[in-house]
Structures are given as structure tokens and as C-alpha cells.
């Protein structure tokens, strides 16, 4: 996540201090994240992405693709290969990416919600779309249970 955040910040010519002011996140925390000393929580990713005016999925997925060497494996969670022919290609890509799936901690309920998404046309929905839906779903669900 650190390198992806640093790249996004520098692309906008922001200092860590400026990003801290925009996001409301302490500059030291931003430094810790950029130096891979701290893994940000989902709400932190959302706030940083909003401050950078990018999608949380854009920040998350760029970090995910850069950090394949940090794969997480848990013996109690194994995923069967997807066999559904009518799955959106973007969702299939997301669910097959074990690293991203485990980092996001997608629950069975969330997976079913994502699988239930239908469109009227033959529109192709990409992986970023499904990550954004998941983040919005969690934000909405968190607000309802608070």
C-alpha cells in the first residue's frame, strides 16, 4: 500500500503534510503507511482516496498488484475455482485474486451481494467497480448498524 499511496500523492504534487490536512489523517500515520510500517484500515484508505480525489479501488488495487509478494494464506479459508458462466468478468477477476480477496476480507454475505448485481445491457463491469460497490456497501451497512 505504501508505494501506491506515495505515487498517488506525488502525482498530485502533495507533501505528506498537505495530504494530512486534506484527509484529516496524521502526517506520521501517512509516513508509516508509505514506508510499509502500518497497514491502513479500510476507512483510512477511503479518507486518503477521497483526499487524493481518486477511487478507493484505484488506490487499493494499485497497491494490491504491487504487493503480490505479501500473499496471505489461511488454512481455514480456501476458495474453490469459480465455475459460474454468467459471472461478470470484473467480479470473477476480483474473486480469483486471492491476495486482494483476503486483504479485503470479503465475507460470504458480501460475495453473494456482489454476485447478485445485474445490469440491463451487456455492459462489462470491471474489478474497480466491484471494489467500489463493496466499499459503499460496507459504509452503508456500518451506518445502519451504528
DATAMO-V311677 format. One record per backbone hydrogen bond with DSSP energy under -0.5 kcal/mol. NH is the residue of the N-H (numbers start at 1). CO is the residue of the C=O. If there is no record, write none. Layout:
nh=NH co=CO
nh=NH co=CO
This chain:
nh=5 co=1
nh=6 co=2
nh=7 co=3
nh=8 co=4
nh=9 co=5
nh=10 co=6
nh=11 co=7
nh=12 co=8
nh=12 co=9
nh=13 co=10
nh=14 co=9
nh=19 co=15
nh=20 co=16
nh=21 co=17
nh=22 co=18
nh=23 co=19
nh=24 co=20
nh=25 co=20
nh=30 co=26
nh=31 co=27
nh=32 co=28
nh=33 co=29
nh=34 co=30
nh=35 co=31
nh=36 co=33
nh=37 co=32
nh=38 co=32
nh=40 co=38
nh=45 co=41
nh=46 co=42
nh=47 co=43
nh=48 co=44
nh=49 co=45
nh=50 co=46
nh=51 co=47
nh=52 co=48
nh=53 co=49
nh=53 co=50
nh=54 co=49
nh=59 co=55
nh=60 co=56
nh=61 co=57
nh=62 co=58
nh=63 co=59
nh=64 co=60
nh=65 co=61
nh=66 co=62
nh=67 co=63
nh=68 co=65
nh=70 co=67
nh=71 co=68
nh=77 co=74
nh=78 co=76
nh=87 co=84
nh=90 co=125
nh=92 co=88
nh=93 co=89
nh=94 co=90
nh=95 co=91
nh=96 co=92
nh=97 co=93
nh=98 co=96
nh=101 co=97
nh=102 co=98
nh=103 co=99
nh=104 co=100
nh=105 co=101
nh=106 co=101
nh=111 co=107
nh=112 co=108
nh=113 co=109
nh=114 co=110
nh=115 co=111
nh=116 co=112
nh=117 co=114
nh=125 co=123
nh=126 co=124
nh=130 co=126
nh=131 co=127
nh=132 co=128
nh=133 co=129
nh=134 co=130
nh=135 co=131
nh=136 co=132
nh=137 co=133
nh=138 co=134
nh=139 co=135
nh=140 co=136
nh=141 co=137
nh=142 co=138
nh=143 co=139
nh=144 co=140
nh=145 co=141
nh=146 co=142
